[in-house]
Amino acid sequence: MSETPDGRAPAPPASIRTARPRARVTWRSPWTLVVGIISIATLVYVLPPYLTFDPATARNTFLPGFSAHYALILFHVFTGAVAWVTGILQVWPWLLRKFPKVHRFSGLAYVFAGALPTTVVAVVLRTVAGIRDHSVQPGALGLYVAAVLWFGTTLLGYVRARQHRWVAHRRWMTYSVAMSLTTLWNRPVAIFTMAYFPASLPPVLEAIGWFPMILHLGIAHWWVTKRRSAVLEDMLRKTPANPRVKARQLDEAA
């Protein structure tokens, strides 16, 4: 290959230049659609009894003398619904690529109107349930751990976004959304067991306190370590950043 007059090698032809990785389009991310449909279907089943704001329609047993019990349940249900809906938006590649501002605002809603408040109230409600039943419910410890992990991964994801460390932000928010989806298991499995295998309910409740958390974190870890995000890589190329932050991002992406 001949050199240019200034002694440098000429640029390769456009036909053989490395092309930018293209972001996955919606139909190439069917998991987003599947998880979204399952989440919405679950909300359609769970929410109606609470939309009346009548304690008599709730699927709960209240702690006698604790008037705030129902209010806490309502708060938990609605903040959990916000977390589910906005969490799906957070991991939707098409939305991040086409409407980054919507991604950003839905992320703030996920963090401050969904995940963080609902995990705190979940711990309170689990403690109240133990007081009501005069015993620790099966699976309660696993649910406590899941709530703490969900809170922690969400907070770390938000902090990394504030630091413009997008690779780490993607990692921690993936873990956070994975933790949010563990609650999709609890109610259907418990209802099925109570209907057909009531004698097996305690070990089943113990299992759903731990198994979904372990499974979802394993899948999330595989996702962030084995799959690259074309949208994120494109953002890192186009977004100017502080040199120290840029170096940290490149190190995290390696």
C-alpha positions in Angstrom: 0.0 0.0 0.0 1.4 3.4 -1.1 2.0 6.1 1.4 0.5 9.6 1.3 2.9 12.6 0.7 3.2 13.2 4.4 4.4 9.7 5.0 1.2 8.3 6.6 -0.6 5.2 5.4 -3.9 6.1 3.6 -7.2 5.4 5.3 -8.7 2.1 4.4 -11.5 2.2 1.9 -15.0 2.8 3.2 -16.1 -0.7 2.1 -13.7 -2.4 4.5 -13.9 0.0 7.5 -15.1 -1.4 10.7 -18.8 -0.6 10.9 -20.5 0.5 14.1 -22.4 -2.3 15.8 -26.1 -1.7 15.3 -28.4 -1.6 18.2 -30.9 -4.4 18.4 -34.3 -3.4 17.2 -37.5 -4.3 19.1 -38.2 -7.5 17.3 -34.7 -8.7 18.0 -35.2 -8.4 21.8 -38.2 -10.6 22.3 -37.4 -11.1 25.9 -38.4 -7.5 26.5 -41.8 -8.1 25.0 -42.3 -11.4 26.9 -41.3 -10.0 30.3 -43.5 -6.9 29.7 -46.5 -9.0 28.8 -46.1 -11.2 31.9 -45.6 -8.1 34.1 -48.7 -6.4 32.8 -50.8 -9.5 33.0 -49.7 -9.9 36.7 -50.7 -6.3 37.4 -54.1 -6.8 35.8 -54.7 -9.6 38.2 -53.1 -8.1 41.3 -54.3 -4.4 41.2 -58.1 -4.5 40.9 -58.8 -5.4 44.6 -56.7 -2.4 45.7 -58.2 0.1 43.2 -61.3 0.2 45.3 -59.3 1.4 48.3 -61.6 -0.8 50.4 -59.8 -3.0 53.0 -62.6 -5.6 52.6 -61.5 -6.3 49.0 -57.8 -6.8 49.9 -56.2 -10.2 49.7 -54.6 -9.7 53.1 -55.0 -10.5 56.8 -54.4 -7.4 58.9 -52.7 -7.0 62.2 -55.3 -6.1 64.8 -55.0 -2.6 66.2 -52.6 -1.5 63.5 -54.6 0.9 61.4 -51.8 1.8 59.0 -51.4 -1.8 57.8 -53.8 -1.4 54.9 -52.2 2.0 53.9 -48.7 0.4 53.9 -50.0 -2.5 51.7 -51.5 0.0 49.2 -48.3 2.0 49.1 -46.3 -1.2 48.5 -48.6 -2.4 45.8 -48.6 0.8 43.8 -44.9 1.5 44.2 -44.2 -2.1 43.2 -46.4 -1.5 40.1 -44.4 1.6 39.2 -41.2 -0.4 39.6 -42.4 -3.2 37.3 -43.5 -0.9 34.5 -40.6 1.5 34.6 -38.1 -1.3 35.1 -39.1 -2.9 31.8 -38.6 0.6 30.2 -35.1 0.7 31.7 -33.9 -2.4 30.0 -35.6 -1.8 26.6 -32.7 -1.1 24.2 -35.0 0.6 21.6 -36.2 3.2 24.1 -32.7 4.1 25.2 -31.6 4.5 21.6 -34.6 6.5 20.3 -35.8 8.4 23.4 -33.0 8.7 25.9 -34.9 11.4 27.8 -37.8 9.1 28.4 -35.3 6.4 29.5 -33.8 9.0 32.0 -37.1 10.1 33.4 -38.5 6.6 33.7 -35.3 5.6 35.4 -35.8 8.3 38.0 -39.4 7.1 38.5 -38.1 3.5 38.8 -35.6 4.5 41.5 -37.5 7.0 43.6 -41.2 6.1 43.0 -40.7 2.4 42.6 -37.8 0.3 43.7 -36.4 2.2 46.8 -39.8 2.9 48.5 -41.3 -0.5 47.8 -38.3 -2.4 49.2 -38.4 -0.4 52.4 -42.1 -1.0 52.8 -41.7 -4.6 51.9 -39.3 -5.1 54.9 -41.8 -3.3 57.2 -44.7 -5.4 56.0 -42.8 -8.6 56.4 -42.0 -7.6 59.9 -45.7 -6.7 60.6 -46.8 -10.1 59.2 -44.4 -11.9 61.6 -45.9 -9.9 64.5 -49.4 -10.8 63.3 -48.6 -14.5 63.0 -46.5 -14.6 66.2 -43.8 -16.4 64.2 -41.4 -16.0 61.3 -43.1 -16.9 58.1 -41.5 -19.5 55.8 -39.2 -17.8 53.3 -39.1 -14.5 55.3 -35.3 -14.5 55.6 -34.9 -14.9 51.8 -37.4 -12.1 51.2 -35.5 -9.8 53.6 -32.3 -10.6 51.7 -34.0 -10.0 48.3 -35.3 -6.6 49.5 -31.9 -5.5 50.7 -30.3 -6.6 47.4 -32.9 -4.9 45.4 -32.5 -1.7 47.3 -28.7 -1.9 47.1 -28.4 -2.6 43.4 -30.9 0.1 42.6 -29.0 2.7 44.7 -25.7 1.7 43.1 -27.2 1.9 39.6 -28.4 5.4 40.3 -25.1 6.5 41.8 -23.2 5.2 38.8 -25.5 7.1 36.4 -24.8 10.3 38.3 -21.1 9.6 37.9 -21.6 9.0 34.1 -20.2 5.5 34.5 -22.6 4.0 32.1 -21.1 0.5 31.9 -21.4 0.1 35.7 -24.8 1.7 35.6 -26.0 -0.9 33.1 -24.6 -3.7 35.2 -26.3 -2.6 38.5 -29.6 -1.6 36.9 -29.7 -5.0 35.2 -29.3 -6.7 38.6 -31.9 -4.3 40.1 -34.6 -5.1 37.4 -33.8 -8.8 37.8 -34.5 -8.5 41.5 -37.8 -6.7 40.8 -39.0 -9.5 38.7 -38.5 -12.1 41.4 -41.9 -11.1 42.8 -43.6 -12.4 39.7 -43.1 -15.9 41.1 -44.5 -15.5 44.6 -48.2 -15.0 44.2 -49.0 -17.5 41.3 -46.8 -20.3 42.9 -48.4 -19.7 46.4 -51.9 -19.6 45.0 -51.4 -22.8 43.0 -49.9 -24.6 46.0 -52.7 -23.5 48.3 -55.3 -24.7 45.8 -53.8 -28.1 45.0 -51.1 -28.9 47.6 -51.9 -27.1 50.8 -49.9 -29.4 52.9 -46.8 -28.4 50.9 -47.2 -24.7 51.4 -44.5 -24.1 54.1 -41.6 -25.6 52.1 -42.9 -24.0 48.9 -42.9 -20.5 50.6 -39.4 -21.2 51.8 -38.3 -22.0 48.2 -39.9 -19.0 46.6 -38.1 -16.8 49.2 -34.7 -17.9 47.9 -34.9 -19.7 44.5 -36.2 -16.8 42.3 -33.6 -14.4 43.8 -30.7 -16.8 43.1 -32.0 -17.7 39.6 -32.6 -14.1 38.5 -29.2 -12.8 39.8 -27.5 -15.7 37.9 -29.3 -14.8 34.7 -28.5 -11.1 35.2 -24.8 -11.8 35.8 -24.7 -13.9 32.6 -26.4 -11.1 30.7 -24.1 -8.3 31.7 -20.9 -10.4 31.4 -21.6 -12.3 28.2 -23.7 -9.9 26.2 -22.6 -6.6 24.9 -24.9 -3.6 24.5 -24.6 -2.0 21.1 -26.6 1.0 22.3 -24.3 1.5 25.2 -21.2 1.2 23.1 -22.6 3.7 20.7 -23.3 6.1 23.6 -19.8 5.8 24.9 -18.3 6.7 21.5 -20.5 9.8 21.1 -20.8 11.2 24.6 -17.9 13.5 25.7 -16.7 12.8 29.2 -14.2 13.8 31.7 -10.9 11.9 30.8 -10.8 10.1 34.1 -14.4 9.0 33.8 -13.8 8.0 30.2 -10.8 5.9 31.2 -12.9 4.2 33.9 -15.7 3.5 31.4 -13.3 1.9 29.0 -11.7 -0.2 31.7 -15.2 -1.4 32.9 -16.2 -2.2 29.3 -13.1 -4.3 28.6 
